[in-house]
Amino acid sequence: MEPRKIIKFGNSSHVITIPQEWLESNNLQKGDSLNVVEKPESLLVTLQTKKEEKRAMLSIDNKPLKLFNKELLSYYLKNYRIIEIYGKNIHERLDEITRFKEKISSVEITEITKEKIVLRDLTSPHELNLNQLIGEIVDMQNLFFEKLCQENIKENYSFLIQLDKNINKLTFLSHKSINYNLESLEDITKVKGAIHYWRITSNLEEQGDILKRIARYLKNESNEHNHFIAGTIKKIKEYFNFITELLDIEDQKEFDKNLEIYLDKKQTLLREIEELRGKLLDDLNLFLVISQLFKDILGKLDSVILSIIDLKLK
């Protein structure tokens, strides 16, 4: 669409023209109303008519479960409200679909027939608050760190598995929010930073998977080993909070000041991880596995801080 000129109308108003082709394609004429949303750098003009719910049709016949789940998740993240799944004897695949449904938030099965299962997403993407969702992910990972520092990891293991599932659900909701902002242009700030927010939430979710693997190794370890490892986990938790708190710093000078000590903190933590070797001499394999997982967490946090820097520079 070519640029439109601003025309003065009366003493205090201005107007722009709307292309005739657009009016005809949307069945609009003189006297009809449009919604105009004011943004810092733009005006968003939309129809007042209610949008039809996004609907997808997905076949499950002759399709590997992994591929089917990937397609189903893609429709969910793209905010399709209704997903119709077709297939011969589809009721035999109901358990698989139900297990997938339990991994994500606010999706219900609303219809089951011999040839069709209908999923409805009850989420209202415009009501999702991305910053709040990221804050909840950070809070849950802090709780995960705290539980890993306790001696009764075996007793808490089921709780930690559920905690990881909740982190995954919050990540999916975050990605739905990002996709909605990209589609609707309702939040220009989030649109500009979409790729960075996506990287932040994805890396935090992957860190949750690493924490789950650490819990799996530690649940059967001796209290003495877990005591030594817990000391390092506490230091990683402090570093994790240092990184994620950068998201909330609005003053550029304060942000730059914190950024200057980032590498020093990381190097100190790497030395702390290496010092575990001397405390776990009787189980070198445990040290090699745990130390690598700790370094994997630092790698994820490196990606998080790079995305935060990009957000501040955009």
Secondary structure by P-SEA (a helix, b strand, c coil): ccbbbbbbccccbbbbbccaaaaaaacccccbbbbbbbcccbbbbbbccccccbbbbbbcccccaaaaaaaaaaaaaacccbbbbbbcccccaaaaaaaaaaaccccccccccccbbbbbbccccccccaaaaaaaaaaaaaaaaaaaaccccccaaaaaaaaaaaaaaaaaaaaaaaaaaaaccccaaaaaaaaaaaaaaaaaaaaaaaaaaaaaaaccccaaaaaaaaaaaaaaaaaaaaaaaccccccaaaaaaaaaaaaaaaaaaaaaaaaccccccccaaaaaaaaaaaaaaaaaaaaaaaaaaaaaac
